[in-house]
Amino acid sequence: ARLLDVPVSSCLALIRTLTGLGYLYETGRRQGYYPTGRLLAMAQRIARADPVLDRVYPSLVELREATRETIVFAKLTQDGRVVYLDVLDSPHTIRYAPVAGEFKDVHANSLGKALLSLLDAPAREALLAGMPMTRYNERTLITREALFADLDRSRQRGWFMNSGESIPDVGAIAWPVTLSGEHYAISVGGPIYRIEPEQENYARILRAACTALEQQA
């Protein structure tokens, strides 16, 4: 109730409804509730019916096989955050391990930068105007001027980079892709020590995958 900012009574009513429908179960008296397998099955049915995820999934698999790093497919939300729509984990033991459904700030995220690059200047300014540019560490870009300069450099070199700007020692490169008029982006992420030496090679593979997806439209 606190996280959703709703009355406790409303939250309890919702929990009872979900429990009655078989999506939650009580782990023990006054010990809380947990999702059942029915909720997972419902989520899997929704994912299978998503035409965009269904369309891009084979390309995401190919990218993971080619790079052996974590692949993320994302887009911008209405409030200007990055939402991870799908995540394919790297097979490495040491890897970047985000979760589908996560939200990230655009200014400290390779996918966010790639998505910002598709907006015209007024739209970018409007999106960032009321958004705090949180400093996660000394590498984080915390001014619009620094961010826009980084976007310009990224377009010219052919990939958008996050080099430990949000999570120390984690790097990622990203590139935008437009499908049926909607803007998305794909990233290749992992430990900086593996990503940075391969960034040009991974960027070439990533751009080719995005171009192929757009040509399928």
C-alpha angles and dihedrals in degrees: 000000000000094000093046092042092228131128115277090236092056092048092049091050090052092049091050091050092050091046091050090051092051099250096112135031133195110250092203139328106304090349097109138250134286133195118261127221088264090070091051091049090051091050091050091051090051092049092049090051094050104108094202096049090044090052098048099037097088090052091049090052091050091050092051091049092048096047103023087218133114114283122206129190115199149157140191121273124222090262093053102258127127115249121196108228097180136005128196111193123227115248090229118107090227105052147134106268113189123162130236109254095036119136123219137184113256097224096060100039131081091219091049091053092048091051093046089054090066093058123086118242097265092049091049091049092048093049094050097038097088097026122101113230098220117209107228094174141331092292096057116111105231104175129066090230092058092044094049091048089052091050091053092050091046094053091051096049095041106246141064115232138204108187105182092311094135106013116031115243093010119112134181140177123208143184131193125244128189117211122182090342094308123115120233136157137211127209139193110211141177144115111335091237089063100035103048098055090050100038097111092047093045091046091055091051091045095050090049091052093049092048091050091051092051091049090054090062 
